[in-house]
Amino acid sequence: MKISTSFLFDRATSQMSTVQNKLSTAQAQMSQGKQVIAPSDAPDQAAVITRFKGVIQKNEGYLNTLAAASARYQAEETTLQNVTDGLIRMRELGIQAANDTLGPVDRKALSLEMSGLRDQIMSLANTQDTSGSYLFAGSRVREPAFGLNETGQFVYKGDQTKVDVLVGDQRTLQLNRPGSDAFQRVVRTDDDGNPVGVNFFQAMDDMVKAVENSDQAAMQRGVDEFSDMTDSVSLALAQIGTDMNVVESQQTVIDETVLRLKSLLSEVEDLDYAEAITKMNKDMLALEAAQSSFAKVTQLNLFNYIN
């Protein structure tokens, strides 16, 4: 190997450059608190970090979906609970109206309160969530779930589509609830003794008219029908409660999964500051030693070694 002043300078410069790069990397790691600054620094480790972050992001997406479902279920629960309260009150008024001690004027007064409760329940059937979507319209969330048809009856205008959302790698959840499930038709016997289905809100209208007109037979029938309507709404409430329990359980599972994944990610990605500081101090000493050696080398030339 040929030794020259240029060779000595090049070797010293190369050593200082190497140490300087190590020190710069250590300082960058310290400033960001990460072990890997660029994927090229550690491709295998960078791939593991990317994979962990992808899985965490996916599970956080599930959590957002569960939060939206929970908010919707809570709105449905509140709405149907108010509907139940209204139905119970209307049934109480119907029983009171059916009492023979009341006269037509008293019954007309009761029918006014029942009309107000009926209108309130109709309004509740078209409840919207915070985003403006109708809760009980099926998949037609931008249109009112119930409305008047050509004959003036208040009928269901949504569809029967049930929307399932993914809340886990192998878990789905029904997000919506068609109004026809929450406000079910009642079964009534016609004049010929045949069972016929009657619209939920038509049954309420018939009860109000029966009280207003002091129709004893219709009032008694209405009292029985209100019991059936209350039971159907209570069944929908029970299903909502079951769905909310599923949401809570799934949120717990995913929260634990995300916590575990973040812990594993931290081990791979986050910097051990104590170790990093020790390494950086070592690199600084190495750089200072290289610089000191270089300063001495620059004062010499090849003739100093020959002499």
C-alpha positions in Angstrom: 0.0 0.0 0.0 1.3 3.4 -0.9 1.4 5.8 2.1 1.2 9.6 1.4 0.0 12.7 3.1 -3.1 12.6 0.9 -3.9 9.1 2.1 -3.6 10.1 5.8 -5.9 13.0 5.2 -8.5 10.9 3.3 -8.5 8.2 6.0 -8.9 10.7 8.8 -11.7 12.5 6.9 -13.5 9.2 6.3 -13.3 8.2 9.9 -14.7 11.6 11.1 -17.5 11.4 8.4 -18.5 7.9 9.6 -18.6 9.0 13.3 -20.4 12.2 12.4 -23.1 10.3 10.5 -23.6 7.9 13.5 -23.9 10.9 15.8 -26.4 12.7 13.5 -28.5 9.5 13.4 -28.4 9.3 17.2 -29.5 12.9 17.5 -32.3 12.4 15.0 -33.5 9.4 17.0 -33.4 11.4 20.2 -35.4 14.3 18.7 -38.1 12.0 17.3 -38.0 9.3 20.0 -38.0 6.6 17.3 -35.6 3.8 16.6 -36.1 4.0 12.8 -36.0 7.4 11.2 -36.1 6.2 7.6 -37.1 2.7 6.2 -33.7 2.4 4.7 -32.1 2.4 8.2 -33.7 -1.0 9.0 -36.0 -2.3 6.3 -37.2 -5.4 8.3 -38.0 -3.4 11.4 -39.7 -0.7 9.3 -41.9 -3.4 7.7 -42.9 -4.7 11.1 -43.7 -1.1 12.2 -45.9 -0.5 9.1 -47.7 -3.7 9.6 -48.5 -3.0 13.3 -49.7 0.5 12.4 -52.0 -0.9 9.7 -53.6 -3.3 12.1 -54.0 -0.7 14.8 -55.6 1.7 12.3 -58.0 -1.0 11.1 -59.1 -1.7 14.7 -59.5 2.0 15.5 -61.8 2.1 12.4 -63.8 -0.7 14.0 -64.0 1.4 17.2 -65.3 4.4 15.3 -68.0 2.2 13.7 -69.0 0.8 17.1 -69.2 4.3 18.6 -71.5 5.4 15.7 -73.6 2.2 16.2 -73.8 2.8 20.0 -75.0 6.4 19.4 -77.6 5.2 17.0 -78.8 2.5 19.4 -79.1 5.0 22.2 -81.2 7.3 20.0 -83.4 4.4 19.1 -83.7 3.3 22.7 -84.7 6.8 23.9 -87.2 7.1 21.0 -88.9 3.8 21.6 -89.0 4.3 25.3 -90.9 7.5 24.8 -93.2 5.7 22.4 -93.8 3.0 25.0 -94.7 5.7 27.6 -97.1 7.3 25.1 -98.8 3.9 24.4 -99.1 3.1 28.0 -100.7 6.5 28.7 -103.1 6.1 25.7 -104.1 2.6 27.0 -104.8 4.1 30.5 -107.0 6.8 28.9 -108.8 4.1 26.9 -109.5 2.1 30.0 -110.7 5.2 31.7 -112.9 6.2 28.7 -114.5 2.7 28.6 -115.8 3.3 32.2 -119.6 3.5 32.0 -119.6 6.4 34.6 -118.1 8.8 32.0 -120.4 10.7 29.6 -119.8 11.7 26.0 -118.3 15.1 27.0 -115.8 13.5 29.3 -114.8 11.0 26.6 -114.3 13.8 24.1 -111.9 15.5 26.5 -110.0 12.3 26.9 -109.9 11.9 23.1 -108.2 15.3 22.8 -105.3 14.1 25.1 -105.1 10.8 23.2 -104.9 12.8 19.9 -102.0 14.7 21.2 -100.2 11.5 22.3 -100.9 9.9 18.9 -99.3 12.9 17.1 -96.3 12.8 19.4 -95.8 9.1 18.7 -96.1 9.8 15.0 -93.4 12.4 15.3 -91.2 10.0 17.3 -91.5 7.5 14.4 -89.7 10.0 12.2 -86.9 10.7 14.6 -83.6 11.6 13.0 -80.1 11.1 14.4 -77.4 13.8 14.7 -76.5 13.4 11.0 -80.0 13.9 9.9 -80.7 10.2 9.0 -84.1 8.8 9.9 -83.7 6.1 12.4 -86.5 3.8 11.3 -86.5 4.2 7.5 -84.4 1.1 6.7 -81.8 2.0 4.1 -83.8 5.1 2.9 -82.3 7.2 5.7 -82.7 10.6 3.9 -86.5 10.2 3.6 -89.1 10.2 6.4 -89.8 6.7 7.6 -93.5 7.3 7.8 -95.9 9.6 5.9 -99.4 10.0 4.5 -100.4 7.9 1.6 -103.0 8.7 -1.1 -105.9 7.9 1.3 -104.5 10.0 4.1 -103.3 7.1 6.2 -100.0 7.4 8.1 -98.0 4.5 6.7 -94.4 3.2 6.5 -92.5 4.5 3.5 -89.1 3.1 4.2 -87.8 -0.3 3.1 -87.0 -3.6 4.8 -83.3 -3.5 4.0 -81.1 -4.2 7.0 -77.6 -2.7 6.9 -74.8 -4.8 8.4 -71.5 -3.1 9.3 -68.1 -4.7 10.0 -67.0 -4.3 13.6 -64.3 -6.9 13.7 -62.3 -9.2 11.4 -65.0 -11.8 11.7 -67.9 -9.8 13.3 -70.7 -7.8 11.8 -73.5 -5.9 13.4 -76.9 -4.8 12.2 -76.9 -1.0 12.2 -80.4 0.0 11.3 -83.9 -1.0 12.3 -86.8 -0.9 9.8 -89.8 0.9 11.1 -92.0 -2.0 10.3 -90.1 -4.0 12.9 -90.5 -1.4 15.6 -94.1 -0.4 14.8 -95.6 -3.7 13.9 -99.1 -4.2 12.6 -101.8 -5.5 14.9 -104.0 -8.4 14.2 -107.7 -7.7 14.3 -110.8 -9.9 13.7 -113.1 -8.5 11.0 -116.9 -8.8 10.9 -116.6 -12.2 9.3 -114.3 -13.5 12.1 -111.2 -13.5 9.9 -107.9 -12.2 11.2 -106.6 -9.1 9.4 -103.5 -7.0 9.8 -104.1 -3.3 10.8 -101.5 -0.5 10.5 -99.9 0.4 13.8 -101.0 4.1 13.5 -104.4 3.2 12.1 -105.1 1.3 15.2 -104.3 4.4 17.3 -106.6 6.5 15.1 -109.4 4.0 15.5 -109.0 4.1 19.3 -109.1 7.9 19.4 -112.3 7.9 17.2 -113.8 5.2 19.4 -113.3 7.3 22.5 -114.6 10.4 20.8 -117.7 8.6 19.6 -118.2 6.6 22.9 -118.0 3.3 20.9 -117.7 0.8 23.7 -116.9 -2.2 21.6 -114.2 -0.4 19.6 -112.7 1.0 22.9 -112.4 -2.4 24.4 -110.8 -3.7 21.2 -108.4 -0.8 21.2 -107.4 -1.5 24.8 -106.4 -5.0 23.8 -104.6 -3.8 20.7 -102.6 -1.2 22.7 -101.3 -4.1 24.8 -100.1 -5.8 21.7 -98.5 -2.6 20.3 -96.8 -2.0 23.6 -95.4 -5.5 23.6 -94.1 -5.2 20.0 -92.3 -1.9 20.9 -90.9 -3.5 24.1 -89.6 -6.4 22.0 -87.8 -3.9 19.8 -86.4 -2.3 22.9 -85.1 -5.6 24.1 -83.4 -6.2 20.8 -81.7 -2.8 21.0 -80.5 -3.7 24.5 -79.0 -6.9 23.2 -77.3 -5.0 20.4 -75.9 -2.4 22.8 -74.4 -5.3 24.9 -72.8 -6.7 21.8 -71.3 -3.2 21.0 -70.0 -2.8 24.6 -68.4 -6.3 24.5 -66.8 -5.8 21.1 -65.5 -2.4 22.2 -63.8 -4.1 25.1 -62.2 -6.7 22.9 -60.9 -4.2 20.4 -59.7 -1.8 23.1 -57.6 -4.6 24.6 -56.4 -5.6 21.1 -55.3 -2.1 20.3 -53.6 -1.7 23.7 -51.6 -4.9 23.1 -50.7 -3.9 19.6 -49.6 -0.4 20.7 -47.4 -2.0 23.4 -45.8 -4.3 20.8 -45.3 -1.4 18.4 -43.7 0.7 21.1 -41.1 -2.1 21.7 -40.2 -2.1 18.0 -40.5 1.6 17.2 -39.9 3.7 20.4 -36.5 4.7 21.4 -34.8 3.6 24.6 -33.5 7.0 25.8 -31.1 5.7 28.3 -29.4 3.4 25.7 -29.6 6.1 23.1 -27.9 8.7 25.3 -25.1 6.3 26.2 -24.6 5.6 22.5 -24.7 9.2 21.6 -22.1 10.1 24.2 -19.9 7.3 22.9 -20.2 8.7 19.4 -19.4 12.2 20.6 -16.3 11.0 22.3 -15.3 9.1 19.2 -15.8 12.2 17.1 -13.8 14.3 19.5 -11.0 11.8 19.4 -11.0 11.6 15.6 -11.0 15.4 15.3 -8.1 15.6 17.8 -6.2 13.0 15.8 -6.9 14.8 12.6 -5.7 18.1 14.0 -2.4 16.5 14.8 -2.1 14.8 11.5 -2.6 18.0 9.6 0.5 19.4 11.3 2.6 16.5 9.9 3.8 15.4 6.5 5.5 12.3 5.2 8.9 13.7 5.9 8.1 13.7 9.7 7.5 9.9 9.4 10.8 9.4 7.4 12.8 11.3 10.0 
